[in-house]
């Protein structure tokens, strides 16, 4: 069986990510692997196309959002360390699937663990699927864990 030395867990902090984190943590512990936590921030401009924000307000929003993400990642990293797992975290900006793939390549991940909402049909077509895109583009194995 293949040994995993570097496991990357991509999280959006949703209910679908929690079971994926638990699985990534268990695998990292079992394999004595490093666990790298990754969250991708989508630029607020994608959601505010008809709104006007001053540059200062925009920078403040980004800064506050980044601090909140870093705090949440720090809590997950602390849980991993309490479980005896070496863990680190990265915050990236851009399109989630693309940035997850870039992070996995940069970190030379042996495995990507990502949660999935389990949408199908119309909902998946309209909302897309980060997990499906990661599975399609990744150079390493991807474990998808269905959320609750």
C-alpha positions as CSV (number, residue, x, y, z in Angstrom):
1,X,0.0,0.0,0.0
2,X,1.2,3.5,-0.8
3,X,2.5,5.6,2.0
4,X,1.5,9.2,2.3
5,X,4.1,11.6,3.6
6,X,2.4,14.9,2.7
7,X,-1.4,15.2,2.9
8,X,-3.1,18.4,1.9
9,X,-6.6,19.2,3.2
10,X,-8.5,21.9,1.5
11,X,-11.2,23.5,3.7
12,X,-13.9,26.1,3.2
13,X,-14.9,25.7,6.8
14,X,-18.3,24.4,5.8
15,X,-20.2,21.4,7.2
16,X,-18.9,19.4,4.3
17,X,-15.3,20.2,5.3
18,X,-15.5,18.9,8.9
19,X,-15.7,15.2,8.0
20,X,-12.9,15.7,5.5
21,X,-10.7,17.3,8.1
22,X,-11.3,14.4,10.5
23,X,-10.4,11.9,7.8
24,X,-7.3,13.9,6.8
25,X,-6.2,14.1,10.4
26,X,-6.8,10.3,10.9
27,X,-4.8,9.5,7.8
28,X,-2.0,11.9,8.7
29,X,-1.7,10.4,12.2
30,X,-1.8,6.8,10.9
31,X,0.8,7.5,8.2
32,X,2.9,9.8,10.4
33,X,2.5,12.3,7.5
34,X,2.6,16.1,7.5
35,X,-0.8,17.7,7.2
36,X,-1.1,20.9,5.2
37,X,-4.3,22.9,5.6
38,X,-5.3,25.2,2.8
39,X,-8.1,27.7,2.5
40,X,-8.7,29.7,-0.7
41,X,-10.2,33.1,-0.3
42,X,-12.3,34.2,-3.3
43,X,-11.7,37.9,-4.1
44,X,-14.7,40.0,-2.8
45,X,-14.8,41.8,-6.1
46,X,-16.5,38.7,-7.6
47,X,-19.4,39.3,-5.3
48,X,-19.6,43.1,-5.4
49,X,-19.7,43.8,-9.2
50,X,-22.5,46.4,-8.9
51,X,-21.3,48.0,-5.7
52,X,-18.8,50.7,-5.1
53,X,-16.2,50.4,-2.4
54,X,-13.3,52.8,-1.7
55,X,-9.9,51.2,-2.0
56,X,-9.4,51.7,1.7
57,X,-12.7,49.9,2.6
58,X,-11.8,47.1,0.1
59,X,-8.4,46.6,1.8
60,X,-10.0,46.6,5.2
61,X,-12.5,44.0,4.2
62,X,-9.8,41.8,2.7
63,X,-7.6,42.2,5.8
64,X,-10.5,41.3,8.2
65,X,-11.5,38.3,6.1
66,X,-7.9,37.1,6.0
67,X,-7.5,37.4,9.8
68,X,-10.7,35.5,10.3
69,X,-9.5,32.7,8.0
70,X,-6.0,32.6,9.6
71,X,-7.7,32.3,13.1
72,X,-9.9,29.4,11.9
73,X,-6.9,27.7,10.3
74,X,-4.9,28.2,13.5
75,X,-7.6,26.3,15.4
76,X,-7.6,23.4,13.0
77,X,-3.8,23.3,13.1
78,X,-3.9,23.3,16.9
79,X,-6.3,20.3,16.8
80,X,-3.9,18.5,14.5
81,X,-1.0,19.2,16.7
82,X,-2.8,18.0,19.8
83,X,-3.5,14.8,17.9
84,X,0.3,14.4,17.4
85,X,0.3,15.4,13.8
86,X,2.8,17.9,12.2
87,X,0.6,20.5,10.6
88,X,0.9,23.8,8.7
89,X,-1.5,26.1,7.0
90,X,-1.7,28.3,3.9
91,X,-4.2,31.0,2.9
92,X,-4.4,31.5,-0.9
93,X,-6.5,33.8,-3.1
94,X,-8.2,33.0,-6.3
95,X,-10.4,30.3,-7.8
96,X,-10.6,27.5,-5.2
97,X,-10.0,24.4,-7.4
98,X,-7.1,26.1,-9.3
99,X,-5.4,27.3,-6.1
100,X,-5.9,23.9,-4.4
101,X,-4.1,22.2,-7.3
102,X,-1.3,24.8,-7.2
103,X,-0.9,24.4,-3.5
104,X,-0.7,20.6,-3.9
105,X,1.9,20.8,-6.6
106,X,3.9,23.4,-4.6
107,X,3.9,21.3,-1.5
108,X,4.4,18.1,-3.4
109,X,1.3,16.5,-1.8
110,X,0.9,12.8,-2.0
111,X,-2.8,13.0,-1.3
112,X,-5.5,15.7,-1.3
113,X,-8.4,15.4,1.0
114,X,-11.5,17.5,0.2
115,X,-15.1,17.6,1.4
116,X,-18.0,17.5,-1.0
117,X,-21.5,18.7,-0.5
118,X,-22.8,15.8,-2.6
119,X,-24.8,18.0,-5.0
120,X,-25.9,16.5,-8.3
121,X,-27.9,17.4,-11.3
122,X,-29.0,21.0,-11.7
123,X,-27.4,22.2,-8.4
124,X,-24.0,20.9,-9.4
125,X,-24.3,22.4,-12.9
126,X,-25.3,25.8,-11.5
127,X,-23.0,25.9,-8.5
128,X,-20.2,23.8,-9.9
129,X,-18.1,21.4,-7.9
130,X,-14.7,22.4,-6.6
131,X,-14.1,18.7,-5.5
132,X,-14.9,17.4,-9.0
133,X,-12.5,19.9,-10.6
134,X,-9.8,19.0,-8.1
135,X,-10.3,15.3,-8.9
136,X,-10.0,16.0,-12.6
137,X,-6.9,18.2,-12.4
138,X,-4.8,16.8,-9.6
139,X,-1.6,14.9,-10.3
140,X,-1.9,13.0,-7.0
141,X,-4.8,10.9,-5.5
142,X,-7.8,12.8,-4.2
143,X,-10.0,11.5,-1.4
144,X,-13.4,13.1,-1.4
145,X,-15.4,12.9,1.8
146,X,-19.1,13.6,1.7
147,X,-20.3,16.1,4.2
148,X,-23.2,15.5,6.5
